[in-house]
Amino acid sequence: MVRNFIIILASISFIIVIGGAVYEHRALVPVWSSAVPASLTVFQGEYRLTPEKFWVPIHPVTVVLMIAALVANWASDRRALILAPLVGYVVVLAITFFYFVPELMAITQTPFSETVDAALTARASTWETLSLVRLGSLILMAISLLSSLATPIDSRSYRRF
């Protein structure tokens, strides 16, 4: 029961991450990436959006819950189904830290201008495409994590926890 509960919490947190990414790709990215730098007002000024208030706390919570799920299910057949998305998520976070965040900051902190910079808009388009690939990989990882709940705990490992 405890093992399932921890996986459920980890899955909820992971799906919240995916939900945030889907929301941004449907509602925000098409707006700010459409005509850079003229379209960047959403990230600038006194009333700018601050998505980091969501992203900064959700990632560590999700990693901790996934690690707890892995530890709780280590001696079971679920281990690989939890370990794969955990490792994948850590890799995605590293790529996000070293590419996506710096590139996003470089683009969105460009001073406002009424003119459209074709090269900067192209960079934004590349960022968006790669971010959609990242989102797709997160969805595949979530499927693996959720499928661990459908994997029975073998009787030998059940007695250990």
N, C-alpha and C positions, 0 to 999 in steps of 0.2 A: 504494500500500500504506500509506504513512504517513498519507495523507488519511483513508482508511477507519479506521485505528487510532485516530486522534484523535476522529473522530465516534463510534466505538464507546465510547471512554472517556467522552466527554461524555454519550452516551446512558445508559451505566451509572449515572453519577452522577445524572443527571436522574431516572432510574427509581428510584434509591434515595430521592430526595426524595419521589417519588410513593408509594413503598412506606411510608415513614415517615408520610406523611399518611393513607394508607389505614389503617395500624395504629392511629393515634391516633383516627380516626373510628370504627373498629370496636370498639376496646378501652377507650379512655380517655374520649372525649367523652361517650358515653352515661352514664358513671358520674358524672363531675363536673358535668354540666349537668342532671342529673335533678331535683335538689332543693336548689338553691343557697340558702343557704350551708352547709346541713347536709352536702351531698355533696362539699364541697371539701377534706376531710381528706387526699385523695390529693396535694394541692399544699401542705400545711402540716405543720409539725412536723419533728422530727429526721429522719424517714425518708421525707420527701416525695420525689416524683418530680422530676427535673430534666431535662426534655426539651430545654432550651436547650443542654445538652452535646452533643446531636446536631445541633440546628438551626443553631447559630452557625457551626460549621466547614463544614457541608455546602454551604451556599449559596455562599460565595466560591469553593470548589473547583469547583462546578458552573458558575458564571459564567465562571471562567477557562478551563475545558475547552471550554465552548461558544464562547468568543471564539477560542480556538486552532483549533477546528474551522472556524469562519468564516474566519479568516485563511488557513488551509491550503487552503480550498476557494473562496476569493474569486473566482478567475477561472474558476469552473466553473458549470455549470447548477444545482449544489446550493446556491448562495449563498442564494437566497430561502427554501429549505426549512430552512436553518440560522438565517438572520437573523430570520425570523418568530418562532420559539420563543424565541430569545435576547431579542428586544425584549419579547415577551410576558412572559417570565420576569422581566425587570427591572421591568416594570410591576407584576406580581404582588408582587414583593419590596417595591416602594415602597408599594403598598397595604397589604401585611402590616405594614410598618414603621410606617405612619401610622394604620392602623385596627386590624388584627387583634391585634397584640402589645399595644398600649395597652389595648384593650378586654378582652383576655384577662387582663392583669395586674390591671385594675380589678375584674374579676369574681372571679378566683381569690385575690386578696389580701384579700377581704372576711373579716372575723373570723368564726371558726366560731360557729355557733349551732344549737341543736337545732331551731329553727323554720325553716320554708321561706319565703323571700321571693319572692312571686309575680312581682313586677316584675323582680327579679334573675334569676330562672329564665327569664323571658321574654327578657331580654337575652341570656342564655346560648343560648337556642333560636335567636334571630336570628343570633348569632355562628356557631352550628353550621350553619345553613342557608347563610349567605353563604360559610362556609368550604368547604362541599360544592360550591358554584358555583366557587370558586377551584380546588378539586381537579379538577373536571371540565375546567376550562380548561387545567390543567397536563397532563391526559391528552391533550387535543387537540394541545397543543404537542409532546408526546412523539411522537405519531404523525407529525407533520411532520418532526421531527428524525430519527426512524427511517427515514422514507421517503426521506430524502436518501441513505441507503446504497444504496437500490435505483435511484437515479438515476445513470446512467452519466456518467462524466467525459468531456466531449467531447475530441476529439483535440487541438484547439488548446490547451486549458488544461492538458492532461496534460503536454505538453512543457515548460511553464513551471515546473513544480514538481519 
